[in-house]
Structures are given as C-alpha cells and as structure tokens.
Amino acid sequence: MDRSQCNKAIRCTVEQCANHCDHAEYCALDAITVGTHETSPTVDQCTDCKSFTRKCC
C-alpha cells in the first residue's frame, strides 16, 4: 500500500493503523468499513473502523 497517497475524504488520527497516511491525518485507503461492537449503538464510542490494521514494527 502506498501510504503517501492520502484520501482527503477520510480523516484519521490513528497513527497506529497500517492504513494511516504517512504525512497527514488521513487514511490511505480508497474506502473504509465502519461497524459497531454494540447491539444498539447510542454514542460515537460504540462505532469502530473495521478497516483498521495494526501497524507493524
């Protein structure tokens, strides 16, 4: 993946993600999947980026 190409439609501040843009607060993916770990989510903390991949090393 080319993390130098930022997708300016997807803002992201999770630097521990392998998809995080190298030089800005954006995602490098073309699209992401957002999901939830709750049965009935009520606040933003109930949602998750299902496209998250932990950055290695």
Biopython code that builds the backbone (N, CA, C, O; Angstrom):
import numpy as np
from Bio.PDB.StructureBuilder import StructureBuilder

atoms = [
    (1, "MET", "N", (0.834, -1.182, 0.000)),
    (1, "MET", "CA", (0.000, 0.000, 0.000)),
    (1, "MET", "C", (0.877, 1.243, 0.000)),
    (1, "MET", "O", (1.908, 1.300, 0.670)),
    (2, "ASP", "N", (0.454, 2.205, -0.746)),
    (2, "ASP", "CA", (1.163, 3.482, -0.818)),
    (2, "ASP", "C", (0.556, 4.436, 0.202)),
    (2, "ASP", "O", (-0.468, 5.064, -0.065)),
    (3, "ARG", "N", (1.183, 4.546, 1.369)),
    (3, "ARG", "CA", (0.652, 5.409, 2.424)),
    (3, "ARG", "C", (0.984, 6.872, 2.198)),
    (3, "ARG", "O", (0.633, 7.717, 3.021)),
    (4, "SER", "N", (1.656, 7.187, 1.095)),
    (4, "SER", "CA", (1.931, 8.594, 0.792)),
    (4, "SER", "C", (0.744, 9.232, 0.066)),
    (4, "SER", "O", (0.670, 10.457, -0.035)),
    (5, "GLN", "N", (-0.179, 8.418, -0.436)),
    (5, "GLN", "CA", (-1.375, 8.909, -1.124)),
    (5, "GLN", "C", (-2.529, 9.003, -0.130)),
    (5, "GLN", "O", (-3.124, 7.983, 0.218)),
    (6, "CYS", "N", (-2.848, 10.188, 0.324)),
    (6, "CYS", "CA", (-3.904, 10.405, 1.313)),
    (6, "CYS", "C", (-5.265, 10.522, 0.643)),
    (6, "CYS", "O", (-5.405, 11.161, -0.400)),
    (7, "ASN", "N", (-6.258, 9.900, 1.253)),
    (7, "ASN", "CA", (-7.634, 10.057, 0.800)),
    (7, "ASN", "C", (-8.243, 11.173, 1.638)),
    (7, "ASN", "O", (-8.590, 10.954, 2.798)),
    (8, "LYS", "N", (-8.376, 12.345, 1.076)),
    (8, "LYS", "CA", (-8.839, 13.507, 1.829)),
    (8, "LYS", "C", (-10.318, 13.437, 2.179)),
    (8, "LYS", "O", (-10.837, 14.332, 2.846)),
    (9, "ALA", "N", (-11.004, 12.387, 1.741)),
    (9, "ALA", "CA", (-12.401, 12.184, 2.131)),
    (9, "ALA", "C", (-12.500, 11.398, 3.434)),
    (9, "ALA", "O", (-13.575, 11.310, 4.026)),
    (10, "ILE", "N", (-11.362, 10.815, 3.892)),
    (10, "ILE", "CA", (-11.370, 10.004, 5.114)),
    (10, "ILE", "C", (-10.324, 10.550, 6.081)),
    (10, "ILE", "O", (-9.141, 10.223, 5.979)),
    (11, "ARG", "N", (-10.768, 11.382, 7.018)),
    (11, "ARG", "CA", (-9.860, 11.901, 8.039)),
    (11, "ARG", "C", (-9.584, 10.809, 9.063)),
    (11, "ARG", "O", (-10.485, 10.044, 9.409)),
    (12, "CYS", "N", (-8.354, 10.728, 9.550)),
    (12, "CYS", "CA", (-7.983, 9.709, 10.523)),
    (12, "CYS", "C", (-6.829, 10.210, 11.377)),
    (12, "CYS", "O", (-5.883, 10.806, 10.863)),
    (13, "THR", "N", (-6.907, 9.970, 12.676)),
    (13, "THR", "CA", (-5.840, 10.368, 13.592)),
    (13, "THR", "C", (-5.183, 9.159, 14.255)),
    (13, "THR", "O", (-4.394, 9.328, 15.184)),
    (14, "VAL", "N", (-5.487, 7.952, 13.804)),
    (14, "VAL", "CA", (-4.970, 6.729, 14.421)),
    (14, "VAL", "C", (-3.644, 6.355, 13.761)),
    (14, "VAL", "O", (-3.614, 5.615, 12.777)),
    (15, "GLU", "N", (-2.565, 6.869, 14.309)),
    (15, "GLU", "CA", (-1.239, 6.640, 13.731)),
    (15, "GLU", "C", (-0.771, 5.197, 13.867)),
    (15, "GLU", "O", (0.169, 4.790, 13.184)),
    (16, "GLN", "N", (-1.407, 4.420, 14.733)),
    (16, "GLN", "CA", (-1.036, 3.015, 14.917)),
    (16, "GLN", "C", (-1.627, 2.113, 13.832)),
    (16, "GLN", "O", (-1.338, 0.917, 13.806)),
    (17, "CYS", "N", (-2.437, 2.659, 12.949)),
    (17, "CYS", "CA", (-3.053, 1.891, 11.870)),
    (17, "CYS", "C", (-2.117, 1.840, 10.663)),
    (17, "CYS", "O", (-1.516, 2.845, 10.285)),
    (18, "ALA", "N", (-2.005, 0.662, 10.072)),
    (18, "ALA", "CA", (-1.158, 0.484, 8.889)),
    (18, "ALA", "C", (-1.681, 1.268, 7.691)),
    (18, "ALA", "O", (-0.937, 1.501, 6.739)),
    (19, "ASN", "N", (-2.947, 1.679, 7.721)),
    (19, "ASN", "CA", (-3.554, 2.422, 6.619)),
    (19, "ASN", "C", (-3.473, 3.935, 6.789)),
    (19, "ASN", "O", (-3.928, 4.683, 5.924)),
    (20, "HIS", "N", (-2.901, 4.383, 7.889)),
    (20, "HIS", "CA", (-2.793, 5.818, 8.169)),
    (20, "HIS", "C", (-1.801, 6.461, 7.200)),
    (20, "HIS", "O", (-0.715, 5.929, 6.967)),
    (21, "CYS", "N", (-2.174, 7.584, 6.650)),
    (21, "CYS", "CA", (-1.311, 8.315, 5.716)),
    (21, "CYS", "C", (-0.023, 8.747, 6.440)),
    (21, "CYS", "O", (-0.066, 9.179, 7.592)),
    (22, "ASP", "N", (1.082, 8.626, 5.770)),
    (22, "ASP", "CA", (2.382, 8.897, 6.394)),
    (22, "ASP", "C", (2.561, 10.326, 6.884)),
    (22, "ASP", "O", (3.180, 10.539, 7.926)),
    (23, "HIS", "N", (2.045, 11.294, 6.173)),
    (23, "HIS", "CA", (2.388, 12.684, 6.469)),
    (23, "HIS", "C", (1.198, 13.597, 6.789)),
    (23, "HIS", "O", (1.350, 14.818, 6.841)),
    (24, "ALA", "N", (0.019, 13.011, 7.002)),
    (24, "ALA", "CA", (-1.145, 13.833, 7.314)),
    (24, "ALA", "C", (-2.195, 13.005, 8.042)),
    (24, "ALA", "O", (-2.101, 11.778, 8.090)),
    (25, "GLU", "N", (-3.186, 13.668, 8.602)),
    (25, "GLU", "CA", (-4.223, 12.979, 9.365)),
    (25, "GLU", "C", (-5.352, 12.492, 8.460)),
    (25, "GLU", "O", (-6.497, 12.926, 8.582)),
    (26, "TYR", "N", (-5.006, 11.581, 7.550)),
    (26, "TYR", "CA", (-5.965, 10.976, 6.629)),
    (26, "TYR", "C", (-5.681, 9.491, 6.515)),
    (26, "TYR", "O", (-4.626, 9.010, 6.929)),
    (27, "CYS", "N", (-6.636, 8.774, 5.948)),
    (27, "CYS", "CA", (-6.473, 7.358, 5.640)),
    (27, "CYS", "C", (-5.956, 7.237, 4.209)),
    (27, "CYS", "O", (-6.263, 8.070, 3.356)),
    (28, "ALA", "N", (-5.173, 6.199, 3.959)),
    (28, "ALA", "CA", (-4.640, 5.984, 2.613)),
    (28, "ALA", "C", (-5.517, 5.042, 1.792)),
    (28, "ALA", "O", (-5.246, 4.828, 0.610)),
    (29, "LEU", "N", (-6.559, 4.477, 2.392)),
    (29, "LEU", "CA", (-7.445, 3.571, 1.663)),
    (29, "LEU", "C", (-8.412, 4.342, 0.772)),
    (29, "LEU", "O", (-8.679, 5.520, 1.012)),
    (30, "ASP", "N", (-8.936, 3.677, -0.256)),
    (30, "ASP", "CA", (-9.962, 4.278, -1.115)),
    (30, "ASP", "C", (-11.299, 4.363, -0.393)),
    (30, "ASP", "O", (-12.077, 5.290, -0.614)),
    (31, "ALA", "N", (-11.560, 3.379, 0.478)),
    (31, "ALA", "CA", (-12.811, 3.325, 1.239)),
    (31, "ALA", "C", (-12.550, 2.545, 2.513)),
    (31, "ALA", "O", (-11.620, 1.740, 2.571)),
    (32, "ILE", "N", (-13.368, 2.778, 3.538)),
    (32, "ILE", "CA", (-13.268, 2.037, 4.789)),
    (32, "ILE", "C", (-14.625, 1.428, 5.120)),
    (32, "ILE", "O", (-15.648, 1.790, 4.539)),
    (33, "THR", "N", (-14.608, 0.497, 6.068)),
    (33, "THR", "CA", (-15.837, -0.079, 6.581)),
    (33, "THR", "C", (-15.976, 0.340, 8.036)),
    (33, "THR", "O", (-15.059, 0.148, 8.834)),
    (34, "VAL", "N", (-17.120, 0.911, 8.379)),
    (34, "VAL", "CA", (-17.403, 1.307, 9.756)),
    (34, "VAL", "C", (-18.459, 0.359, 10.297)),
    (34, "VAL", "O", (-19.457, 0.074, 9.635)),
    (35, "GLY", "N", (-18.224, -0.126, 11.513)),
    (35, "GLY", "CA", (-19.174, -1.046, 12.139)),
    (35, "GLY", "C", (-19.347, -0.693, 13.596)),
    (35, "GLY", "O", (-18.918, 0.370, 14.043)),
    (36, "THR", "N", (-19.984, -1.595, 14.344)),
    (36, "THR", "CA", (-20.218, -1.377, 15.759)),
    (36, "THR", "C", (-19.992, -2.663, 16.529)),
    (36, "THR", "O", (-20.129, -3.759, 15.985)),
    (37, "HIS", "N", (-19.645, -2.523, 17.798)),
    (37, "HIS", "CA", (-19.493, -3.668, 18.682)),
    (37, "HIS", "C", (-20.661, -3.735, 19.669)),
    (37, "HIS", "O", (-20.648, -4.549, 20.593)),
    (38, "GLU", "N", (-21.651, -2.899, 19.477)),
    (38, "GLU", "CA", (-22.824, -2.824, 20.348)),
    (38, "GLU", "C", (-24.071, -3.304, 19.613)),
    (38, "GLU", "O", (-24.153, -3.214, 18.388)),
    (39, "THR", "N", (-25.026, -3.807, 20.362)),
    (39, "THR", "CA", (-26.298, -4.222, 19.775)),
    (39, "THR", "C", (-27.109, -3.022, 19.317)),
    (39, "THR", "O", (-27.741, -3.037, 18.261)),
    (40, "SER", "N", (-27.074, -1.980, 20.142)),
    (40, "SER", "CA", (-27.834, -0.767, 19.835)),
    (40, "SER", "C", (-26.960, 0.446, 20.144)),
    (40, "SER", "O", (-27.071, 1.020, 21.227)),
    (41, "PRO", "N", (-26.098, 0.844, 19.219)),
    (41, "PRO", "CA", (-25.175, 1.946, 19.491)),
    (41, "PRO", "C", (-25.900, 3.271, 19.732)),
    (41, "PRO", "O", (-26.881, 3.600, 19.064)),
    (42, "THR", "N", (-25.382, 4.018, 20.709)),
    (42, "THR", "CA", (-26.010, 5.295, 21.051)),
    (42, "THR", "C", (-25.037, 6.471, 21.033)),
    (42, "THR", "O", (-25.462, 7.625, 20.983)),
    (43, "VAL", "N", (-23.730, 6.186, 21.072)),
    (43, "VAL", "CA", (-22.721, 7.253, 21.047)),
    (43, "VAL", "C", (-21.594, 6.856, 20.100)),
    (43, "VAL", "O", (-21.470, 5.688, 19.731)),
    (44, "ASP", "N", (-20.782, 7.821, 19.710)),
    (44, "ASP", "CA", (-19.741, 7.541, 18.727)),
    (44, "ASP", "C", (-18.707, 6.522, 19.215)),
    (44, "ASP", "O", (-18.077, 5.852, 18.397)),
    (45, "GLN", "N", (-18.524, 6.394, 20.522)),
    (45, "GLN", "CA", (-17.583, 5.410, 21.054)),
    (45, "GLN", "C", (-18.024, 3.972, 20.781)),
    (45, "GLN", "O", (-17.231, 3.044, 20.941)),
    (46, "CYS", "N", (-19.262, 3.781, 20.376)),
    (46, "CYS", "CA", (-19.781, 2.441, 20.060)),
    (46, "CYS", "C", (-19.418, 2.007, 18.641)),
    (46, "CYS", "O", (-19.677, 0.862, 18.271)),
    (47, "THR", "N", (-18.832, 2.885, 17.848)),
    (47, "THR", "CA", (-18.521, 2.552, 16.460)),
    (47, "THR", "C", (-17.034, 2.240, 16.304)),
    (47, "THR", "O", (-16.203, 2.710, 17.081)),
    (48, "ASP", "N", (-16.715, 1.442, 15.288)),
    (48, "ASP", "CA", (-15.350, 1.001, 15.052)),
    (48, "ASP", "C", (-15.013, 1.097, 13.573)),
    (48, "ASP", "O", (-15.881, 0.931, 12.716)),
    (49, "CYS", "N", (-13.753, 1.365, 13.281)),
    (49, "CYS", "CA", (-13.264, 1.276, 11.905)),
    (49, "CYS", "C", (-12.881, -0.184, 11.675)),
    (49, "CYS", "O", (-11.870, -0.655, 12.195)),
    (50, "LYS", "N", (-13.674, -0.882, 10.911)),
    (50, "LYS", "CA", (-13.429, -2.301, 10.638)),
    (50, "LYS", "C", (-12.291, -2.484, 9.637)),
    (50, "LYS", "O", (-11.876, -3.614, 9.378)),
    (51, "SER", "N", (-11.783, -1.398, 9.074)),
    (51, "SER", "CA", (-10.658, -1.461, 8.147)),
    (51, "SER", "C", (-9.321, -1.308, 8.870)),
    (51, "SER", "O", (-8.265, -1.349, 8.238)),
    (52, "PHE", "N", (-9.364, -1.134, 10.184)),
    (52, "PHE", "CA", (-8.142, -0.961, 10.970)),
    (52, "PHE", "C", (-7.254, -2.197, 10.877)),
    (52, "PHE", "O", (-7.711, -3.328, 11.043)),
    (53, "THR", "N", (-5.983, -1.954, 10.609)),
    (53, "THR", "CA", (-4.960, -2.987, 10.638)),
    (53, "THR", "C", (-3.801, -2.427, 11.443)),
    (53, "THR", "O", (-3.306, -1.341, 11.143)),
    (54, "ARG", "N", (-3.365, -3.156, 12.462)),
    (54, "ARG", "CA", (-2.285, -2.656, 13.314)),
    (54, "ARG", "C", (-0.980, -2.517, 12.533)),
    (54, "ARG", "O", (-0.571, -3.423, 11.806)),
    (55, "LYS", "N", (-0.343, -1.371, 12.700)),
    (55, "LYS", "CA", (0.933, -1.101, 12.040)),
    (55, "LYS", "C", (2.010, -1.966, 12.678)),
    (55, "LYS", "O", (2.139, -2.009, 13.901)),
    (56, "CYS", "N", (2.746, -2.624, 11.880)),
    (56, "CYS", "CA", (3.806, -3.489, 12.370)),
    (56, "CYS", "C", (5.093, -2.711, 12.580)),
    (56, "CYS", "O", (5.447, -1.848, 11.777)),
    (57, "CYS", "N", (5.755, -3.007, 13.613)),
    (57, "CYS", "CA", (7.105, -2.528, 13.928)),
    (57, "CYS", "C", (7.145, -1.045, 13.880)),
    (57, "CYS", "O", (8.195, -0.447, 14.117)),
]
sb = StructureBuilder()
sb.init_structure("model")
sb.init_model(0)
sb.init_chain("A")
sb.init_seg("    ")
for serial, (resi, resn, name, xyz) in enumerate(atoms, 1):
    if name == "N":
        sb.init_residue(resn, " ", resi, " ")
    sb.init_atom(name, np.array(xyz, "f"), 0.0, 1.0, " ", f" {name:<3s}", serial, name[0])
structure = sb.get_structure()
